[in-house]
């Protein structure tokens, strides 16, 4: 069985909507492309490292449409390494509609999403979920992820769709490696899903010496 790894770019208030460009999700969201001014060589290297070993993409309909319109045309350019990877590996699309699957290697998942995702995980070693916030909400709710990578950017937007907006259930995670920060204050955090649910305690209990 492989692992499902969620890759998310988020603000300090955990908004993850439309980081890439103003045209990514233009319906009433005023900050499309908020990530671009905060990138540098460190964050670029982190992204490349995060995709090493990826052998499948798991995407929501909107993110799939954005990727399918962009990545097939980027080989040989500045983003050749990621483009070649994305174009080569299988793409699995979570959608209730009928998306255009003309991007080579694309397959629409069946209506039982949880079952379909488990089958994808059984079939591959390292499945990446990129963006796809509606899909991420389902994966969090079903605990259908093994790792979650967060690039937390030093801005607060106050509006927009959030990572943990109604989808999460109580869960423990463990930090898999030390955090890394770039020159502009973006912090990269990699967590793995751990057993159990969060414990509680009393900060004023005698055994704490308070």
FIZA-482351 format. One record per atom (N, C-alpha, C, O, CB): residue in three letters; x, y, z. Coordinates in steps of 0.02 Angstrom, whole numbers, padded with zeros to 5 digits, always signed. Glycine has a CB too. Example, Ala and Ser with C-alpha at 12.3 -4.5 7.8 and 13.67 -1.06 7.14 Angstrom:
2
Ala+00660-00284+00390Ala+00615-00225+00390Ala+00660-00165+00390Ala+00712-00166+00423Ala+00565-00224+00452Ser+00642-00112+00354Ser+00684-00053+00357Ser+00645+00002+00394Ser+00670+00057+00402Ser+00704-00030+00286
This chain:
210
Unk+00042-00060+00000Unk+00000+00000+00000Unk+00044+00062+00000Unk+00092+00066+00037Unk-00047+00001+00061Unk+00026+00111-00042Unk+00064+00172-00046Unk+00040+00224+00004Unk+00004+00209+00051Unk+00060+00200-00115Unk+00061+00286-00008Unk+00041+00341+00036Unk+00006+00395-00006Unk+00021+00404-00065Unk+00102+00372+00073Unk-00041+00429+00026Unk-00074+00487-00003Unk-00048+00549+00032Unk-00055+00555+00093Unk-00152+00481+00002Unk-00019+00593-00006Unk+00013+00652+00022Unk-00020+00715-00006Unk-00022+00726-00066Unk+00089+00653+00007Unk-00047+00756+00039Unk-00082+00818+00021Unk-00031+00875+00021Unk+00005+00886+00069Unk-00140+00833+00070Unk-00029+00911-00035Unk+00016+00969-00042Unk-00027+01032-00044Unk-00070+01040-00087Unk+00060+00963-00107Unk-00015+01078+00004Unk-00057+01137+00008Unk-00016+01199+00021Unk+00028+01200+00065Unk-00110+01129+00062Unk-00030+01252-00017Unk-00002+01318-00005Unk-00056+01358+00032Unk-00112+01365+00007Unk+00020+01353-00072Unk-00038+01384+00090Unk-00089+01417+00132Unk-00062+01482+00162Unk-00001+01491+00170Unk-00112+01370+00186Unk-00108+01526+00180Unk-00090+01587+00216Unk-00089+01572+00290Unk-00104+01517+00312Unk-00140+01644+00200Unk-00071+01622+00329Unk-00068+01613+00402Unk-00137+01599+00431Unk-00142+01565+00482Unk-00038+01675+00435Unk-00189+01625+00399Unk-00257+01609+00422Unk-00286+01550+00382Unk-00347+01542+00379Unk-00303+01671+00415Unk-00243+01510+00352Unk-00259+01446+00320Unk-00305+01453+00260Unk-00342+01406+00244Unk-00290+01401+00369Unk-00304+01511+00226Unk-00337+01516+00162Unk-00292+01483+00109Unk-00232+01498+00105Unk-00352+01591+00144Unk-00321+01438+00069Unk-00282+01403+00018Unk-00312+01413-00051Unk-00294+01378-00098Unk-00279+01329+00035Unk-00357+01460-00058Unk-00391+01471-00121Unk-00347+01511-00169Unk-00316+01561-00151Unk-00456+01509-00109Unk-00343+01488-00231Unk-00313+01525-00287Unk-00244+01554-00273Unk-00234+01614-00281Unk-00358+01580-00307Unk-00196+01513-00252Unk-00130+01542-00240Unk-00092+01560-00303Unk-00049+01604-00301Unk-00089+01495-00199Unk-00107+01526-00359Unk-00063+01529-00417Unk-00070+01590-00462Unk-00019+01617-00485Unk-00074+01472-00458Unk-00131+01614-00474Unk-00140+01670-00519Unk-00209+01701-00509Unk-00253+01670-00481Unk-00132+01648-00593Unk-00218+01764-00532Unk-00284+01797-00526Unk-00339+01761-00564Unk-00398+01768-00548Unk-00279+01868-00549Unk-00320+01723-00615Unk-00370+01689-00657Unk-00388+01620-00632Unk-00431+01587-00660Unk-00346+01684-00727Unk-00355+01597-00579Unk-00365+01529-00556Unk-00435+01516-00531Unk-00465+01464-00545Unk-00315+01513-00501Unk-00463+01563-00494Unk-00530+01556-00467Unk-00559+01627-00459Unk-00560+01653-00403Unk-00531+01517-00399Unk-00581+01658-00512Unk-00596+01730-00511Unk-00664+01749-00483Unk-00681+01808-00481Unk-00592+01756-00580Unk-00704+01700-00460Unk-00773+01714-00440Unk-00776+01746-00371Unk-00788+01712-00321Unk-00814+01650-00441Unk-00765+01810-00368Unk-00775+01847-00306Unk-00717+01844-00257Unk-00723+01871-00202Unk-00835+01823-00272Unk-00662+01814-00275Unk-00604+01810-00230Unk-00553+01862-00252Unk-00527+01858-00308Unk-00572+01738-00229Unk-00537+01911-00209Unk-00497+01969-00232Unk-00422+01959-00229Unk-00385+02004-00249Unk-00515+02027-00192Unk-00397+01902-00204Unk-00326+01894-00193Unk-00294+01838-00233Unk-00243+01810-00212Unk-00313+01882-00119Unk-00323+01820-00290Unk-00294+01768-00331Unk-00222+01783-00350Unk-00206+01838-00372Unk-00336+01758-00394Unk-00178+01733-00342Unk-00107+01742-00355Unk-00068+01768-00296Unk-00014+01796-00304Unk-00099+01789-00412Unk-00095+01760-00235Unk-00062+01788-00175Unk+00006+01755-00160Unk+00046+01785-00124Unk-00108+01779-00116Unk+00018+01696-00187Unk+00081+01662-00172Unk+00141+01690-00210Unk+00197+01689-00185Unk+00074+01588-00187Unk+00129+01715-00270Unk+00184+01733-00315Unk+00236+01781-00283Unk+00295+01769-00292Unk+00156+01765-00376Unk+00215+01834-00248Unk+00265+01880-00220Unk+00307+01849-00164Unk+00356+01879-00142Unk+00231+01942-00195Unk+00288+01790-00139Unk+00321+01761-00081Unk+00365+01702-00099Unk+00391+01668-00054Unk+00269+01739-00031Unk+00374+01688-00163Unk+00417+01634-00185Unk+00490+01655-00187Unk+00505+01713-00200Unk+00395+01608-00253Unk+00534+01607-00175Unk+00605+01618-00187Unk+00637+01551-00204Unk+00602+01501-00211Unk+00640+01650-00125Unk+00703+01549-00210Unk+00737+01487-00229Unk+00728+01431-00178Unk+00725+01373-00196Unk+00811+01500-00240Unk+00724+01449-00114Unk+00716+01399-00062Unk+00649+01363-00069Unk+00645+01302-00068Unk+00722+01430+00008Unk+00595+01402-00077Unk+00529+01372-00084Unk+00524+01332-00149Unk+00492+01280-00151Unk+00475+01425-00081Unk+00557+01356-00202Unk+00557+01318-00264Unk+00591+01251-00256Unk+00566+01201-00282Unk+00591+01357-00318Unk+00647+01249-00220Unk+00681+01186-00208Unk+00640+01139-00164Unk+00640+01078-00174Unk+00749+01199-00174Unk+00603+01167-00116Unk+00559+01126-00074Unk+00505+01093-00115Unk+00490+01034-00106Unk+00528+01168-00019Unk+00476+01130-00162Unk+00424+01102-00204Unk+00452+01044-00246Unk+00421+00991-00251Unk+00394+01156-00250Unk+00510+01054-00276Unk+00540+01002-00316Unk+00554+00940-00275Unk+00541+00884-00297Unk+00605+01027-00349Unk+00580+00949-00215Unk+00594+00892-00171Unk+00531+00856-00151Unk+00530+00794-00147Unk+00631+00916-00108Unk+00477+00893-00140Unk+00414+00863-00118Unk+00386+00816-00171Unk+00350+00768-00154Unk+00363+00916-00102Unk+00400+00829-00235Unk+00372+00788-00288Unk+00416+00728-00307Unk+00397+00689-00351Unk+00359+00830-00348Unk+00474+00722-00276Unk+00517+00665-00292Unk+00482+00599-00274Unk+00456+00592-00219Unk+00583+00671-00255Unk+00482+00552-00320Unk+00451+00488-00308Unk+00377+00485-00322Unk+00346+00431-00316Unk+00463+00468-00239Unk+00346+00541-00340Unk+00274+00541-00354Unk+00259+00497-00415Unk+00291+00504-00467Unk+00249+00614-00366Unk+00210+00452-00407Unk+00192+00410-00464Unk+00118+00414-00482Unk+00094+00374-00522Unk+00210+00338-00449Unk+00081+00461-00452Unk+00012+00474-00472Unk-00011+00540-00442Unk+00012+00560-00389Unk-00035+00416-00449Unk-00057+00574-00478Unk-00090+00634-00452Unk-00163+00619-00439Unk-00196+00584-00478Unk-00083+00693-00502Unk-00188+00645-00383Unk-00258+00640-00365Unk-00285+00711-00360Unk-00263+00749-00316Unk-00269+00599-00297Unk-00331+00730-00404Unk-00351+00799-00411Unk-00426+00808-00411Unk-00463+00764-00434Unk-00322+00828-00474Unk-00449+00865-00385Unk-00518+00884-00393Unk-00530+00911-00463Unk-00482+00924-00500Unk-00538+00936-00341Unk-00593+00920-00481Unk-00611+00939-00550Unk-00580+01006-00569Unk-00552+01013-00623Unk-00686+00942-00557Unk-00586+01057-00526Unk-00562+01124-00544Unk-00486+01124-00552Unk-00459+01150-00601Unk-00583+01175-00492Unk-00451+01095-00504Unk-00378+01093-00509Unk-00356+01052-00570Unk-00309+01071-00604Unk-00347+01064-00445Unk-00390+00997-00583Unk-00373+00957-00642Unk-00380+00999-00706Unk-00337+00996-00750Unk-00418+00895-00646Unk-00434+01037-00711Unk-00444+01079-00770Unk-00388+01130-00779Unk-00366+01142-00835Unk-00510+01114-00766Unk-00366+01161-00725Unk-00312+01209-00728Unk-00247+01175-00749Unk-00211+01200-00793Unk-00302+01244-00659Unk-00232+01118-00719Unk-00171+01081-00736Unk-00172+01057-00808Unk-00122+01061-00843Unk-00162+01023-00688Unk-00230+01030-00829Unk-00234+01002-00897Unk-00226+01055-00951Unk-00203+01041-01006Unk-00301+00966-00906Unk-00244+01117-00935Unk-00236+01171-00983Unk-00165+01199-00984Unk-00146+01233-01031Unk-00285+01227-00967Unk-00126+01184-00933Unk-00060+01215-00926Unk-00002+01166-00937Unk+00040+01178-00980Unk-00053+01245-00858Unk+00000+01111-00899Unk+00060+01070-00897Unk+00077+01033-00962Unk+00136+01024-00976Unk+00053+01020-00843Unk+00029+01012-01002Unk+00049+00980-01065Unk+00089+01024-01112Unk+00120+00998-01159Unk-00013+00957-01101Unk+00090+01089-01100Unk+00125+01136-01145Unk+00189+01164-01115Unk+00218+01210-01143Unk+00078+01193-01163Unk+00212+01136-01058Unk+00269+01166-01023Unk+00334+01126-01028Unk+00385+01148-01003Unk+00251+01175-00952Unk+00333+01068-01060Unk+00395+01029-01066Unk+00444+01067-01110Unk+00425+01095-01162Unk+00381+00958-01094Unk+00507+01066-01089Unk+00559+01102-01125Unk+00568+01173-01102Unk+00614+01208-01123Unk+00544+01102-01197Unk+00523+01197-01057Unk+00527+01265-01032Unk+00557+01268-00962Unk+00590+01222-00940Unk+00459+01298-01032Unk+00543+01323-00928Unk+00571+01334-00861Unk+00547+01282-00811Unk+00584+01263-00766Unk+00552+01404-00836Unk+00485+01257-00820Unk+00456+01208-00774Unk+00459+01138-00803Unk+00415+01097-00789Unk+00384+01227-00756Unk+00509+01124-00842Unk+00512+01060-00879Unk+00509+01000-00833Unk+00476+00950-00848Unk+00574+01057-00921Unk+00544+01002-00776Unk+00549+00943-00733Unk+00481+00922-00706Unk+00463+00863-00709Unk+00597+00957-00675Unk+00443+00971-00680Unk+00377+00955-00654Unk+00330+00938-00711Unk+00290+00892-00705Unk+00349+01013-00612Unk+00335+00975-00766Unk+00291+00961-00824Unk+00300+00890-00849Unk+00252+00855-00862Unk+00305+01011-00880Unk+00363+00869-00856Unk+00376+00801-00880Unk+00348+00749-00833Unk+00321+00698-00854Unk+00452+00791-00890Unk+00354+00761-00767Unk+00327+00715-00718Unk+00251+00712-00722Unk+00223+00657-00728Unk+00348+00736-00647Unk+00218+00770-00720Unk+00146+00771-00721Unk+00117+00742-00785Unk+00065+00708-00784Unk+00121+00843-00712Unk+00150+00753-00840Unk+00125+00727-00904Unk+00134+00651-00910Unk+00097+00618-00946Unk+00160+00761-00962Unk+00184+00625-00874Unk+00200+00553-00879Unk+00157+00509-00835Unk+00137+00454-00855Unk+00272+00543-00863Unk+00142+00532-00774Unk+00110+00488-00725Unk+00034+00489-00731Unk+00007+00535-00762Unk+00130+00509-00654Unk-00001+00439-00703Unk-00074+00439-00705Unk-00104+00496-00665Unk-00078+00516-00613Unk-00100+00372-00679Unk-00160+00522-00690Unk-00199+00574-00656Unk-00268+00546-00640Unk-00303+00522-00685Unk-00203+00638-00700Unk-00289+00550-00577Unk-00355+00527-00557Unk-00396+00587-00537Unk-00374+00629-00497Unk-00350+00476-00498Unk-00457+00592-00564Unk-00498+00652-00556Unk-00560+00636-00516Unk-00598+00592-00534Unk-00516+00681-00625Unk-00571+00673-00462Unk-00632+00667-00422Unk-00683+00717-00446Unk-00674+00777-00436Unk-00617+00676-00346Unk-00736+00695-00478Unk-00786+00740-00505Unk-00852+00703-00513Unk-00854+00645-00533Unk-00763+00769-00573Unk-00906+00739-00497Unk-00973+00711-00509Unk-00997+00725-00581Unk-01046+00696-00603Unk-01023+00740-00459Unk-00963+00770-00615Unk-00982+00787-00683Unk-00946+00745-00735Unk-00928+00688-00723Unk-00969+00860-00696Unk-00936+00776-00794Unk-00903+00742-00848Unk-00844+00784-00872Unk-00849+00817-00924Unk-00952+00728-00907Unk-00789+00783-00836Unk-00731+00824-00855Unk-00700+00799-00920Unk-00705+00740-00937Unk-00678+00824-00800Unk-00669+00844-00956Unk-00631+00827-01016Unk-00567+00791-00994Unk-00525+00820-00961Unk-00615+00891-01059Unk-00561+00728-01012Unk-00504+00687-00990Unk-00452+00678-01046Unk-00420+00626-01049Unk-00528+00620-00966Unk-00445+00728-01089Unk-00399+00722-01145Unk-00326+00725-01125Unk-00283+00704-01165Unk-00414+00776-01195Unk-00310+00749-01066Unk-00241+00747-01042Unk-00220+00674-01034Unk-00253+00636-00999Unk-00233+00786-00974Unk-00166+00655-01066Unk-00145+00586-01068Unk-00138+00557-00998Unk-00108+00588-00954Unk-00080+00579-01106Unk-00165+00497-00988Unk-00159+00463-00924Unk-00212+00482-00873Unk-00203+00467-00814Unk-00093+00476-00896Unk-00265+00515-00894Unk-00317+00538-00847Unk-00374+00489-00841Unk-00396+00459-00891Unk-00343+00606-00869Unk-00398+00480-00779Unk-00454+00435-00765Unk-00500+00467-00714Unk-00477+00495-00664Unk-00429+00366-00739Unk-00565+00464-00725Unk-00613+00490-00677Unk-00628+00436-00625Unk-00639+00378-00643Unk-00677+00514-00711Unk-00629+00455-00562Unk-00645+00408-00508Unk-00719+00394-00506Unk-00760+00436-00527Unk-00620+00435-00441Unk-00737+00336-00480Unk-00807+00317-00475Unk-00844+00354-00421Unk-00814+00393-00383Unk-00812+00243-00463Unk-00910+00344-00416Unk-00952+00383-00370Unk-00937+00369-00296Unk-00948+00413-00254Unk-01023+00369-00383Unk-00912+00310-00280Unk-00893+00295-00211Unk-00821+00319-00202Unk-00773+00281-00210Unk-00899+00218-00194Unk-00814+00384-00184Unk-00748+00416-00185Unk-00700+00384-00136Unk-00642+00372-00152Unk-00756+00490-00171Unk-00723+00370-00075Unk-00679+00342-00025Unk-00650+00275-00049Unk-00590+00262-00042Unk-00716+00332+00042Unk-00693+00233-00076Unk-00669+00169-00101Unk-00621+00178-00159Unk-00570+00144-00162Unk-00729+00125-00123Unk-00637+00224-00204Unk-00594+00236-00262Unk-00525+00261-00241Unk-00475+00241-00270Unk-00627+00285-00310Unk-00523+00305-00192Unk-00459+00332-00168Unk-00418+00277-00136Unk-00357+00274-00146Unk-00471+00389-00119Unk-00450+00233-00098Unk-00413+00177-00068Unk-00383+00132-00122Unk-00328+00106-00114Unk-00459+00136-00022Unk-00421+00122-00176Unk-00395+00081-00230Unk-00335+00114-00264Unk-00288+00081-00284Unk-00450+00068-00282Unk-00338+00181-00271Unk-00281+00217-00300Unk-00220+00209-00254Unk-00165+00198-00279Unk-00298+00292-00309Unk-00230+00215-00189Unk-00174+00208-00143Unk-00144+00138-00145Unk-00084+00130-00138Unk-00196+00224-00072Unk-00186+00087-00155Unk-00161+00019-00160Unk-00121+00008-00225Unk-00078-00036-00228Unk-00219-00030-00157Unk-00136+00049-00275Unk-00107+00039-00342Unk-00040+00075-00350Unk+00000+00056-00393Unk-00155+00063-00395Unk-00027+00126-00308Unk+00032+00168-00317Unk+00071+00174-00252Unk+00047+00157-00198Unk+00012+00238-00342Unk+00133+00199-00259Unk+00177+00207-00201Unk+00169+00276-00170Unk+00169+00282-00108Unk+00249+00196-00222Unk+00164+00328-00211Unk+00165+00396-00185Unk+00116+00438-00225Unk+00132+00462-00279Unk+00237+00426-00189Unk+00057+00448-00198Unk+00003+00484-00231Unk+00000+00555-00203Unk-00005+00564-00142Unk-00066+00448-00221Unk+00004+00605-00247Unk+00002+00674-00225Unk-00066+00705-00239Unk-00095+00697-00293Unk+00057+00715-00260Unk-00092+00741-00189Unk-00152+00782-00196Unk-00129+00854-00195Unk-00099+00877-00146Unk-00206+00767-00139Unk-00143+00891-00248Unk-00119+00960-00254Unk-00180+01006-00258Unk-00225+00994-00297Unk-00074+00970-00317Unk-00181+01059-00215Unk-00240+01103-00216Unk-00303+01064-00200Unk-00306+01030-00149Unk-00247+01139-00284Unk-00353+01070-00244Unk-00413+01027-00242Unk-00447+01029-00173Unk-00455+00977-00141Unk-00394+00955-00259Unk-00465+01089-00151Unk-00489+01097-00082Unk-00551+01056-00066Unk-00557+01029-00011Unk-00502+01169-00068Unk-00598+01051-00113Unk-00658+01011-00099Unk-00639+00938-00088Unk-00665+00906-00043Unk-00708+01017-00156Unk-00594+00912-00129Unk-00570+00844-00121Unk-00533+00837-00055Unk-00542+00787-00019Unk-00525+00824-00179Unk-00491+00886-00038Unk-00454+00883+00025Unk-00501+00878+00085Unk-00488+00841+00132Unk-00409+00945+00032Unk-00557+00916+00083Unk-00605+00912+00137Unk-00630+00841+00147Unk-00637+00817+00203Unk-00664+00959+00125Unk-00643+00806+00092Unk-00666+00737+00096Unk-00612+00692+00125Unk-00625+00650+00167Unk-00688+00712+00028Unk-00551+00700+00102Unk-00496+00658+00126Unk-00483+00669+00200Unk-00468+00622+00236Unk-00432+00673+00086Unk-00487+00732+00223Unk-00479+00745+00294Unk-00535+00713+00335Unk-00523+00684+00388Unk-00477+00820+00307Unk-00596+00720+00310Unk-00653+00692+00346Unk-00650+00616+00350Unk-00670+00587+00401Unk-00718+00713+00311Unk-00625+00584+00298Unk-00621+00511+00296Unk-00554+00485+00322Unk-00542+00424+00323Unk-00632+00486+00225Unk-00510+00531+00344Unk-00442+00512+00365Unk-00406+00473+00310Unk-00369+00426+00323Unk-00443+00470+00430Unk-00418+00494+00248Unk-00389+00460+00190Unk-00327+00499+00166Unk-00323+00518+00108Unk-00441+00454+00134Unk-00280+00509+00211Unk-00216+00538+00193Unk-00164+00511+00240Unk-00180+00490+00296Unk-00219+00616+00195Unk-00103+00511+00218Unk-00048+00486+00260Unk+00000+00542+00280Unk+00029+00540+00334Unk-00010+00432+00223Unk+00007+00591+00235Unk+00050+00648+00249Unk+00016+00712+00224Unk-00025+00710+00178Unk+00120+00639+00216Unk+00034+00766+00256Unk+00010+00831+00233Unk+00067+00881+00236Unk+00097+00892+00289Unk-00051+00855+00276Unk+00082+00911+00179Unk+00133+00963+00174Unk+00100+01030+00171Unk+00056+01042+00129Unk+00179+00951+00113Unk+00120+01075+00215Unk+00093+01142+00217Unk+00148+01193+00206Unk+00198+01195+00242Unk+00057+01156+00284Unk+00139+01235+00155Unk+00181+01294+00146Unk+00142+01352+00175Unk+00096+01377+00143Unk+00201+01305+00070Unk+00159+01375+00235Unk+00122+01427+00270Unk+00155+01494+00254Unk+00213+01506+00273Unk+00120+01414+00347Unk+00118+01538+00221Unk+00145+01602+00197Unk+00127+01658+00246Unk+00073+01658+00276Unk+00119+01618+00126Unk+00172+01707+00255Unk+00163+01759+00306Unk+00117+01815+00284Unk+00137+01874+00282Unk+00230+01788+00324Unk+00055+01798+00268Unk+00004+01848+00254Unk-00062+01823+00283Unk-00072+01763+00293Unk-00003+01860+00176Unk-00106+01870+00297Unk-00174+01855+00320Unk-00223+01887+00271Unk-00219+01948+00259Unk-00186+01881+00394Unk-00268+01847+00242Unk-00314+01873+00192Unk-00383+01889+00221Unk-00416+01936+00199Unk-00321+01824+00136Unk-00406+01850+00270Unk-00471+01863+00300Unk-00530+01839+00260Unk-00586+01836+00287Unk-00478+01935+00311Unk-00520+01821+00197Unk-00573+01794+00155Unk-00545+01737+00114Unk-00484+01731+00105Unk-00604+01850+00109Unk-00589+01694+00090Unk-00568+01639+00048Unk-00578+01572+00079Unk-00588+01566+00140Unk-00495+01648+00030Unk-00575+01520+00038Unk-00587+01453+00062Unk-00526+01427+00100Unk-00469+01436+00079Unk-00603+01406+00003Unk-00540+01396+00158Unk-00486+01375+00203Unk-00474+01300+00200Unk-00517+01261+00180Unk-00503+01397+00274Unk-00414+01281+00220Unk-00394+01211+00219Unk-00440+01169+00263Unk-00465+01118+00240Unk-00322+01204+00243Unk-00451+01190+00324Unk-00488+01150+00372Unk-00559+01177+00382Unk-00583+01179+00438Unk-00452+01147+00438Unk-00591+01197+00329Unk-00657+01228+00332Unk-00712+01175+00330Unk-00743+01165+00278Unk-00666+01279+00275Unk-00723+01142+00386Unk-00779+01096+00391Unk-00764+01024+00372Unk-00808+00981+00378Unk-00833+01119+00349Unk-00703+01009+00349Unk-00690+00941+00328Unk-00653+00898+00378Unk-00657+00837+00375Unk-00652+00943+00265Unk-00616+00929+00424Unk-00572+00891+00468Unk-00611+00856+00523Unk-00663+00879+00545Unk-00520+00936+00497Unk-00583+00800+00545Unk-00607+00765+00605Unk-00548+00761+00653Unk-00490+00769+00631Unk-00635+00693+00588Unk-00560+00750+00718Unk-00504+00748+00765Unk-00451+00697+00744Unk-00468+00639+00729Unk-00530+00732+00835Unk-00389+00718+00744Unk-00335+00673+00723Unk-00269+00699+00752Unk-00261+00759+00763Unk-00331+00669+00646Unk-00224+00653+00766Unk-00156+00671+00785Unk-00111+00669+00723Unk-00120+00626+00680Unk-00129+00623+00840Unk-00064+00715+00721Unk-00013+00712+00668Unk+00055+00719+00702Unk+00060+00744+00758Unk-00025+00768+00615Unk+00106+00698+00666Unk+00174+00703+00693Unk+00218+00739+00642Unk+00212+00728+00582Unk+00203+00634+00709Unk+00262+00782+00667Unk+00308+00818+00623Unk+00361+00770+00598Unk+00396+00739+00637Unk+00340+00879+00661Unk+00368+00765+00531Unk+00412+00716+00501Unk+00484+00741+00492Unk+00530+00701+00487Unk+00385+00694+00435Unk+00492+00806+00489Unk+00559+00834+00481Unk+00558+00906+00506Unk+00504+00935+00511Unk+00582+00831+00407Unk+00616+00935+00522Unk+00617+01003+00547Unk+00587+01053+00498Unk+00596+01045+00437Unk+00688+01024+00565Unk+00551+01103+00522Unk+00524+01155+00477Unk+00580+01191+00440Unk+00636+01197+00465Unk+00481+01205+00516Unk+00564+01216+00381Unk+00611+01256+00341Unk+00577+01321+00323Unk+00519+01321+00302Unk+00634+01217+00276Unk+00612+01377+00331Unk+00585+01443+00314Unk+00625+01473+00257Unk+00686+01465+00253Unk+00585+01490+00375Unk+00590+01508+00211Unk+00627+01542+00158Unk+00640+01615+00178Unk+00621+01636+00233Unk+00587+01539+00092Unk+00672+01652+00135Unk+00693+01720+00151Unk+00635+01768+00160Unk+00644+01822+00189Unk+00739+01746+00098Unk+00576+01750+00135Unk+00518+01794+00140Unk+00470+01774+00196Unk+00416+01803+00203Unk+00481+01794+00075Unk+00489+01723+00235Unk+00450+01705+00294Unk+00402+01648+00284Unk+00364+01631+00329Unk+00413+01762+00316Unk+00402+01616+00225Unk+00360+01558+00215Unk+00391+01498+00250Unk+00451+01485+00244Unk+00351+01544+00139Unk+00350+01461+00286Unk+00374+01403+00325Unk+00345+01340+00295Unk+00285+01335+00283Unk+00355+01410+00400Unk+00389+01290+00284Unk+00369+01226+00256Unk+00364+01175+00313Unk+00413+01164+00349Unk+00419+01202+00201Unk+00306+01145+00320Unk+00292+01097+00374Unk+00268+01032+00343Unk+00221+01031+00303Unk+00240+01125+00424Unk+00299+00977+00362Unk+00278+00911+00337Unk+00256+00867+00396Unk+00295+00853+00441Unk+00337+00877+00297Unk+00193+00846+00394Unk+00164+00806+00447Unk+00142+00738+00421Unk+00125+00731+00362Unk+00105+00843+00479Unk+00142+00689+00465Unk+00115+00624+00450Unk+00056+00609+00496Unk+00057+00628+00554Unk+00168+00570+00456Unk+00006+00574+00470Unk-00052+00555+00510Unk-00029+00505+00563Unk+00006+00457+00548Unk-00108+00525+00467Unk-00049+00517+00625Unk-00030+00473+00681Unk-00092+00439+00709Unk-00148+00457+00692Unk+00006+00514+00736Unk-00081+00390+00751Unk-00136+00353+00781Unk-00173+00395+00833Unk-00146+00443+00861Unk-00110+00288+00814Unk-00236+00377+00845Unk-00275+00406+00898Unk-00303+00474+00882Unk-00299+00499+00826Unk-00233+00411+00959Unk-00333+00504+00934Unk-00362+00570+00929Unk-00332+00614+00983Unk-00303+00588+01031Unk-00440+00567+00935Unk-00337+00681+00977Unk-00304+00725+01025Unk-00324+00712+01097Unk-00383+00704+01112Unk-00318+00796+01007Unk-00275+00711+01141Unk-00288+00704+01213Unk-00301+00772+01244Unk-00286+00824+01213Unk-00229+00669+01249Unk-00328+00772+01303Unk-00340+00834+01341Unk-00307+00829+01410Unk-00290+00775+01433Unk-00416+00850+01347Unk-00299+00886+01442Unk-00270+00887+01508Unk-00288+00951+01544Unk-00325+00993+01518Unk-00194+00879+01504Unk-00261+00958+01604Unk-00274+01017+01646Unk-00207+01052+01660Unk-00165+01025+01695Unk-00310+00996+01713Unk-00199+01112+01632Unk-00137+01148+01640Unk-00124+01167+01713Unk-00067+01182+01731Unk-00138+01211+01598Unk-00176+01166+01754Unk-00167+01183+01824Unk-00161+01123+01870Unk-00162+01130+01931Unk-00224+01224+01846Unk-00155+01063+01841Unk-00151+01002+01881Unk-00087+01003+01924Unk-00035+01029+01901Unk-00152+00940+01837Unk-00089+00975+01986Unk-00031+00978+02031Unk+00032+00948+02001Unk+00086+00973+02014Unk-00047+00942+02096Unk+00025+00895+01963Unk+00085+00862+01937Unk+00121+00903+01884Unk+00175+00884+01861Unk+00067+00794+01908Unk+00091+00960+01864Unk+00125+01005+01817Unk+00162+01060+01853Unk+00197+01100+01822Unk+00075+01035+01769Unk+00156+01062+01918Unk+00192+01112+01956Unk+00167+01183+01948Unk+00205+01230+01959Unk+00262+01109+01939Unk+00105+01191+01927Unk+00078+01257+01917Unk+00046+01283+01982Unk+00020+01338+01984Unk+00026+01257+01859
